[in-house]
Amino acid sequence: MSRALGYLGIARRGGNLELGEENAKALVKSGKARLMCLASDASDGAKRRAEGYVFETNVPLTVLNYPDTSWAKFYQTYVVEQ
């Protein structure tokens, strides 16, 4: 496991990471999001929607290249809160 996934796991356990597209969208729109991550195996539609959520915001969007991790199998979009 990489350090990045370890840090995301810590953020998740601490309640600072939301999983799922709708939760991510709500946090970006509320201004509480610090980072939006997208699974590398996300569909083209999910990628377009994520890009639309962060458009004209200061929230960076990054693609995680860890498609076989346990929680990445179920959720395509992640967001780290303030």
C-alpha positions, -999 to 999 in steps of 0.1 A, spaced: 0 0 0 13 35 -8 16 63 16 -11 82 -3 -37 55 4 -26 53 40 -32 90 44 -66 87 28 -75 59 51 -65 80 81 -87 109 68 -116 85 63 -113 71 98 -111 107 112 -143 117 94 -125 140 69 -131 120 38 -164 116 21 -170 88 -4 -194 88 -33 -203 112 -61 -233 129 -44 -214 136 -11 -184 149 -31 -206 172 -51 -223 186 -20 -190 193 -3 -175 211 -33 -206 232 -37 -206 241 0 -170 252 -2 -158 226 24 -139 204 -1 -101 206 -2 -93 179 -28 -114 158 -51 -100 124 -61 -114 102 -88 -107 65 -93 -87 58 -125 -113 33 -137 -142 58 -133 -164 61 -163 -161 90 -188 -194 103 -175 -182 103 -139 -150 121 -150 -170 148 -168 -193 153 -138 -163 156 -114 -146 181 -137 -179 201 -137 -181 200 -99 -147 216 -95 -149 240 -125 -144 276 -113 -134 265 -78 -100 262 -61 -106 225 -55 -80 204 -73 -91 172 -90 -67 143 -91 -70 107 -105 -60 79 -82 -44 50 -100 -54 23 -74 -84 5 -89 -80 -27 -69 -81 -12 -34 -110 -24 -13 -130 8 -10 -120 21 -44 -140 -8 -59 -172 6 -45 -168 44 -48 -155 63 -78 -153 97 -63 -137 109 -30 -134 143 -15 -113 155 14 -130 180 37 -115 210 55 
